[in-house]
Amino acid sequence: MPNRPAVALALRDGDREELTRLTRSSSVRAGLAQRARIVLLAADGVANTAIAEKVGVSRPTVLQRRNRYAAKGIDGPYVPHFSLSIWPPTGEGSAAACFGVLGKEEVSDLLGELVHLG
């Protein structure tokens, strides 16, 4: 009996625009754009195996990205791969929540100090 194709991933309001922006931005890390592309293809109803082939990842990676998005929304595929390019992520479990009260500038300062220490 053949496997059933995965159901199209339902996107939350406004996420398609943000994910599309991430895939088109030249200032976003390649891995972040790749994760956004996986979620968009899954939302378009493309089969997991086809997504894996098209994006150049394994099928388990596609399943992981789908499951993270379904559970946590747009933050799911990106945490713990925090990026200031999507600042400020919001919601419980988001990168912003992980950093508590630190703002973008404070995080940048801390990262700069760490670079100088290394």
Rosetta constraint file for C-alpha pairs under 8 A:
AtomPair CA 5 CA 47 HARMONIC 5.77 0.50
AtomPair CA 5 CA 48 HARMONIC 7.69 0.50
AtomPair CA 6 CA 45 HARMONIC 7.34 0.50
AtomPair CA 6 CA 46 HARMONIC 8.00 0.50
AtomPair CA 6 CA 47 HARMONIC 6.07 0.50
AtomPair CA 6 CA 48 HARMONIC 6.85 0.50
AtomPair CA 7 CA 45 HARMONIC 6.39 0.50
AtomPair CA 8 CA 42 HARMONIC 5.72 0.50
AtomPair CA 8 CA 43 HARMONIC 4.89 0.50
AtomPair CA 8 CA 44 HARMONIC 6.03 0.50
AtomPair CA 8 CA 45 HARMONIC 4.06 0.50
AtomPair CA 8 CA 46 HARMONIC 7.29 0.50
AtomPair CA 9 CA 39 HARMONIC 7.58 0.50
AtomPair CA 9 CA 42 HARMONIC 5.42 0.50
AtomPair CA 9 CA 43 HARMONIC 4.19 0.50
AtomPair CA 9 CA 44 HARMONIC 7.41 0.50
AtomPair CA 9 CA 45 HARMONIC 6.96 0.50
AtomPair CA 9 CA 66 HARMONIC 7.26 0.50
AtomPair CA 9 CA 70 HARMONIC 7.52 0.50
AtomPair CA 10 CA 43 HARMONIC 5.90 0.50
AtomPair CA 10 CA 70 HARMONIC 7.83 0.50
AtomPair CA 11 CA 15 HARMONIC 6.22 0.50
AtomPair CA 11 CA 16 HARMONIC 6.75 0.50
AtomPair CA 11 CA 43 HARMONIC 6.58 0.50
AtomPair CA 11 CA 73 HARMONIC 7.93 0.50
AtomPair CA 12 CA 16 HARMONIC 7.80 0.50
AtomPair CA 12 CA 73 HARMONIC 7.11 0.50
AtomPair CA 14 CA 18 HARMONIC 6.68 0.50
AtomPair CA 15 CA 19 HARMONIC 5.93 0.50
AtomPair CA 15 CA 74 HARMONIC 6.71 0.50
AtomPair CA 16 CA 20 HARMONIC 5.97 0.50
AtomPair CA 16 CA 40 HARMONIC 7.09 0.50
AtomPair CA 17 CA 21 HARMONIC 6.13 0.50
AtomPair CA 18 CA 22 HARMONIC 6.28 0.50
AtomPair CA 19 CA 23 HARMONIC 6.39 0.50
AtomPair CA 19 CA 36 HARMONIC 5.22 0.50
AtomPair CA 19 CA 37 HARMONIC 7.28 0.50
AtomPair CA 19 CA 39 HARMONIC 7.92 0.50
AtomPair CA 19 CA 40 HARMONIC 6.99 0.50
AtomPair CA 20 CA 24 HARMONIC 6.37 0.50
AtomPair CA 20 CA 36 HARMONIC 7.34 0.50
AtomPair CA 20 CA 37 HARMONIC 7.68 0.50
AtomPair CA 20 CA 40 HARMONIC 7.65 0.50
AtomPair CA 21 CA 25 HARMONIC 6.00 0.50
AtomPair CA 22 CA 28 HARMONIC 6.52 0.50
AtomPair CA 22 CA 32 HARMONIC 7.33 0.50
AtomPair CA 22 CA 33 HARMONIC 5.41 0.50
AtomPair CA 22 CA 36 HARMONIC 6.55 0.50
AtomPair CA 23 CA 28 HARMONIC 7.99 0.50
AtomPair CA 23 CA 33 HARMONIC 4.56 0.50
AtomPair CA 23 CA 34 HARMONIC 7.12 0.50
AtomPair CA 23 CA 36 HARMONIC 6.27 0.50
AtomPair CA 23 CA 37 HARMONIC 6.20 0.50
AtomPair CA 24 CA 33 HARMONIC 7.72 0.50
AtomPair CA 25 CA 33 HARMONIC 7.99 0.50
AtomPair CA 27 CA 85 HARMONIC 7.74 0.50
AtomPair CA 28 CA 32 HARMONIC 6.61 0.50
AtomPair CA 28 CA 33 HARMONIC 6.54 0.50
AtomPair CA 28 CA 85 HARMONIC 6.46 0.50
AtomPair CA 29 CA 33 HARMONIC 6.46 0.50
AtomPair CA 30 CA 34 HARMONIC 6.06 0.50
AtomPair CA 31 CA 35 HARMONIC 6.22 0.50
AtomPair CA 32 CA 36 HARMONIC 6.30 0.50
AtomPair CA 32 CA 78 HARMONIC 6.86 0.50
AtomPair CA 33 CA 37 HARMONIC 6.14 0.50
AtomPair CA 34 CA 38 HARMONIC 6.30 0.50
AtomPair CA 34 CA 55 HARMONIC 7.02 0.50
AtomPair CA 35 CA 39 HARMONIC 6.47 0.50
AtomPair CA 35 CA 65 HARMONIC 6.90 0.50
AtomPair CA 35 CA 77 HARMONIC 6.37 0.50
AtomPair CA 35 CA 78 HARMONIC 7.57 0.50
AtomPair CA 36 CA 40 HARMONIC 6.25 0.50
AtomPair CA 36 CA 77 HARMONIC 7.70 0.50
AtomPair CA 37 CA 41 HARMONIC 6.11 0.50
AtomPair CA 37 CA 55 HARMONIC 7.69 0.50
AtomPair CA 38 CA 42 HARMONIC 6.14 0.50
AtomPair CA 38 CA 51 HARMONIC 6.58 0.50
AtomPair CA 38 CA 55 HARMONIC 7.15 0.50
AtomPair CA 38 CA 62 HARMONIC 6.56 0.50
AtomPair CA 38 CA 65 HARMONIC 7.14 0.50
AtomPair CA 38 CA 66 HARMONIC 7.80 0.50
AtomPair CA 39 CA 43 HARMONIC 6.14 0.50
AtomPair CA 39 CA 65 HARMONIC 6.83 0.50
AtomPair CA 39 CA 66 HARMONIC 6.26 0.50
AtomPair CA 39 CA 69 HARMONIC 7.35 0.50
AtomPair CA 40 CA 44 HARMONIC 6.29 0.50
AtomPair CA 41 CA 45 HARMONIC 6.58 0.50
AtomPair CA 41 CA 46 HARMONIC 5.61 0.50
AtomPair CA 41 CA 51 HARMONIC 6.61 0.50
AtomPair CA 42 CA 46 HARMONIC 5.44 0.50
AtomPair CA 42 CA 47 HARMONIC 7.16 0.50
AtomPair CA 42 CA 48 HARMONIC 7.17 0.50
AtomPair CA 42 CA 51 HARMONIC 7.41 0.50
AtomPair CA 42 CA 66 HARMONIC 7.15 0.50
AtomPair CA 46 CA 50 HARMONIC 6.58 0.50
AtomPair CA 46 CA 51 HARMONIC 6.41 0.50
AtomPair CA 47 CA 51 HARMONIC 6.20 0.50
AtomPair CA 48 CA 52 HARMONIC 6.19 0.50
AtomPair CA 48 CA 59 HARMONIC 6.24 0.50
AtomPair CA 48 CA 62 HARMONIC 6.29 0.50
AtomPair CA 48 CA 63 HARMONIC 7.17 0.50
AtomPair CA 49 CA 53 HARMONIC 6.31 0.50
AtomPair CA 49 CA 59 HARMONIC 5.71 0.50
AtomPair CA 50 CA 54 HARMONIC 6.01 0.50
AtomPair CA 51 CA 55 HARMONIC 5.90 0.50
AtomPair CA 51 CA 59 HARMONIC 7.84 0.50
AtomPair CA 51 CA 62 HARMONIC 7.11 0.50
AtomPair CA 52 CA 56 HARMONIC 5.58 0.50
AtomPair CA 52 CA 57 HARMONIC 4.86 0.50
AtomPair CA 52 CA 58 HARMONIC 5.36 0.50
AtomPair CA 52 CA 59 HARMONIC 5.29 0.50
AtomPair CA 52 CA 61 HARMONIC 7.79 0.50
AtomPair CA 52 CA 62 HARMONIC 6.26 0.50
AtomPair CA 53 CA 57 HARMONIC 6.68 0.50
AtomPair CA 53 CA 58 HARMONIC 7.68 0.50
AtomPair CA 57 CA 61 HARMONIC 6.39 0.50
AtomPair CA 57 CA 62 HARMONIC 7.26 0.50
AtomPair CA 58 CA 62 HARMONIC 6.65 0.50
AtomPair CA 59 CA 63 HARMONIC 6.34 0.50
AtomPair CA 60 CA 64 HARMONIC 6.08 0.50
AtomPair CA 61 CA 65 HARMONIC 6.24 0.50
AtomPair CA 62 CA 66 HARMONIC 6.18 0.50
AtomPair CA 63 CA 67 HARMONIC 6.07 0.50
AtomPair CA 64 CA 68 HARMONIC 6.10 0.50
AtomPair CA 65 CA 69 HARMONIC 6.13 0.50
AtomPair CA 65 CA 76 HARMONIC 7.71 0.50
AtomPair CA 65 CA 77 HARMONIC 5.48 0.50
AtomPair CA 66 CA 70 HARMONIC 6.11 0.50
AtomPair CA 66 CA 77 HARMONIC 7.98 0.50
AtomPair CA 67 CA 71 HARMONIC 6.09 0.50
AtomPair CA 68 CA 72 HARMONIC 5.83 0.50
AtomPair CA 68 CA 73 HARMONIC 7.20 0.50
AtomPair CA 68 CA 76 HARMONIC 4.63 0.50
AtomPair CA 68 CA 77 HARMONIC 5.55 0.50
AtomPair CA 69 CA 73 HARMONIC 4.48 0.50
AtomPair CA 69 CA 74 HARMONIC 5.95 0.50
AtomPair CA 69 CA 75 HARMONIC 7.31 0.50
AtomPair CA 69 CA 76 HARMONIC 4.92 0.50
AtomPair CA 69 CA 77 HARMONIC 5.77 0.50
AtomPair CA 70 CA 76 HARMONIC 7.89 0.50
AtomPair CA 71 CA 76 HARMONIC 6.96 0.50
AtomPair CA 72 CA 76 HARMONIC 4.59 0.50
AtomPair CA 72 CA 93 HARMONIC 7.67 0.50
AtomPair CA 73 CA 77 HARMONIC 7.84 0.50
AtomPair CA 74 CA 78 HARMONIC 7.42 0.50
AtomPair CA 75 CA 79 HARMONIC 6.06 0.50
AtomPair CA 75 CA 89 HARMONIC 6.69 0.50
AtomPair CA 75 CA 90 HARMONIC 7.83 0.50
AtomPair CA 75 CA 93 HARMONIC 7.91 0.50
AtomPair CA 75 CA 94 HARMONIC 5.72 0.50
AtomPair CA 75 CA 95 HARMONIC 7.44 0.50
AtomPair CA 76 CA 94 HARMONIC 7.78 0.50
AtomPair CA 78 CA 82 HARMONIC 6.28 0.50
AtomPair CA 78 CA 83 HARMONIC 7.90 0.50
AtomPair CA 79 CA 94 HARMONIC 7.03 0.50
AtomPair CA 79 CA 95 HARMONIC 6.35 0.50
AtomPair CA 80 CA 95 HARMONIC 7.28 0.50
AtomPair CA 82 CA 95 HARMONIC 6.32 0.50
AtomPair CA 83 CA 87 HARMONIC 7.19 0.50
AtomPair CA 84 CA 88 HARMONIC 7.65 0.50
AtomPair CA 84 CA 104 HARMONIC 7.30 0.50
AtomPair CA 87 CA 96 HARMONIC 7.98 0.50
AtomPair CA 87 CA 104 HARMONIC 7.36 0.50
AtomPair CA 88 CA 96 HARMONIC 6.44 0.50
AtomPair CA 88 CA 104 HARMONIC 7.90 0.50
AtomPair CA 89 CA 94 HARMONIC 5.96 0.50
AtomPair CA 89 CA 95 HARMONIC 6.21 0.50
AtomPair CA 89 CA 96 HARMONIC 5.72 0.50
AtomPair CA 90 CA 94 HARMONIC 5.67 0.50
AtomPair CA 90 CA 95 HARMONIC 7.56 0.50
AtomPair CA 90 CA 96 HARMONIC 6.19 0.50
AtomPair CA 90 CA 97 HARMONIC 7.26 0.50
AtomPair CA 91 CA 96 HARMONIC 7.89 0.50
AtomPair CA 91 CA 97 HARMONIC 7.04 0.50
AtomPair CA 92 CA 97 HARMONIC 6.20 0.50
AtomPair CA 93 CA 97 HARMONIC 6.00 0.50
AtomPair CA 93 CA 98 HARMONIC 6.75 0.50
AtomPair CA 94 CA 98 HARMONIC 6.37 0.50
AtomPair CA 95 CA 99 HARMONIC 6.38 0.50
AtomPair CA 96 CA 100 HARMONIC 6.33 0.50
AtomPair CA 96 CA 101 HARMONIC 7.94 0.50
AtomPair CA 96 CA 102 HARMONIC 7.90 0.50
AtomPair CA 97 CA 101 HARMONIC 7.86 0.50
AtomPair CA 102 CA 106 HARMONIC 5.74 0.50
AtomPair CA 102 CA 107 HARMONIC 6.30 0.50
AtomPair CA 103 CA 107 HARMONIC 6.20 0.50
AtomPair CA 104 CA 108 HARMONIC 6.15 0.50
AtomPair CA 105 CA 109 HARMONIC 6.13 0.50
AtomPair CA 106 CA 110 HARMONIC 6.23 0.50
AtomPair CA 107 CA 111 HARMONIC 6.12 0.50
AtomPair CA 108 CA 112 HARMONIC 6.09 0.50
AtomPair CA 109 CA 113 HARMONIC 6.27 0.50
AtomPair CA 110 CA 114 HARMONIC 6.25 0.50
AtomPair CA 111 CA 115 HARMONIC 6.25 0.50
AtomPair CA 112 CA 116 HARMONIC 6.44 0.50
AtomPair CA 113 CA 117 HARMONIC 6.27 0.50
AtomPair CA 114 CA 118 HARMONIC 6.21 0.50
